[in-house]
Amino acid sequence: MSDKLNVAIIGAGPAGLTAAVILQRSGAEVTVFEDESAAFARSQGGSLDLHPDSGQEALRRAGLLEQFMKIARHEDQESRRVNYRTGDSEPGGFEPPGDISKPEIDRGELKKLLLNALSPRTVQWAHKLHYVDYGLQRKHGLMFSNGRRYEADIVIGADGAWSRVRPYLTPQRPFYTGITFFEGWIAQPSACIDRITGKGTVFSFGGAQALVTQRNGGGRVCVYAAIKQESDVIDEGIASCGINAFVREHYRDWSPDLQAVVNAAGDYLRRPIYSLPADFGWAPRPGITLIGDAAHLMPPVGVGVNLAMLDASDVALALCDASHPLNALRRAETIIMERARDIMPAAIAGFQDWFCEKA
């Protein structure tokens, strides 16, 4: 890097932390600002499989691939599809765990791996971005809700679905897909639920409902009960009987084994699924960019975190290797937008197909 850049990254998810590791190792002055009060202040969600050409490639660029391979769960890559009425595996719906090319890792473990690669105090917790003073004296002034002000040469928005950086580049906002996930956990699964879950992930599709049952570290099972319904109807249902009863009622016609999975998970968390348009993009603005869900929020069909980490590494390397960082950043943005536009139409349409009778 010819001149030492001062880079501010908004968001301490996998994308923001990946970019920070690469930038810091290349000599940039980088600070990550995160709204959350601490690294593990909230549930991190279920397991992730990192792909060789995206998530793993980003970790290789960050110098962390070998460490990842040591802690990843290579044994939990089985994928099955089961009939929602019978609970039986469906023909053609099984992928054995023999292929170790996409090993699993708990989100929390991935976060630890990335955080441990950063210098102390690189991440500033409890910093919610309030606004950006764009381009003042060739710097960007960041004002946070806690009263702190910070100036940076480059601002990377890695702050997810409701990015506070995105509005400085485009007025477009995410739309509700009509589908809400309810996330629940089973800390000590019964023998029956262990058998159903197996070594990986089980998918069941029943028209307006779907169920994803996923093995996580320590034998825990993450359950995603996915329901196609308008938000106001969900509001009324939860207000009437509570979130757990609301979820369980939607699966009362499913097989007894799958009902057992839904009923065993408690304290469901409501996670509405939003998406940006399939052709989403933004007009480049010098020194401000987007990566991950901030750049291409799409339904959870297995590519999100991989794409986000690849974005992060593309942007970080562009800034590190170029004599003209702003020009390199613009080229990286073009790659990110074009790559997402290739993927998003099929991701959005395929996700909706989960919730039709022929899924």
Secondary structure, DSSP 8 states (H G I E B T S, - for coil): --S--EEEEE--SHHHHHHHHHHHHTT-EEEEE-SSSSTTSS---SEEE--TTTHHHHHHHTT-HHHHHHHSBTT--EEEEE-TTT--EEEEEEE-TT--SS-EEEHHHHHHHHHHTS-TTSEE-S--EEEEEEEETTEEEEEETTS-EEEESEEEE---TT-SSGGGT-----EEEEEEEEEEEESS--HHHHHHH-SEEEEEE-SSEEEEEEE-GGG-EEEEEEEE--HHHHHHHHHHH-HHHHHHHTTTTS-HHHHHHHHH-EEEEEEEEEE--TT-----BTTEEE-THHHH----SS-HHHHHHHHHHHHHHHHHH-SSHHHHHHHHHHHHHHHHHHHHHHHHHHHHHTTSTT-
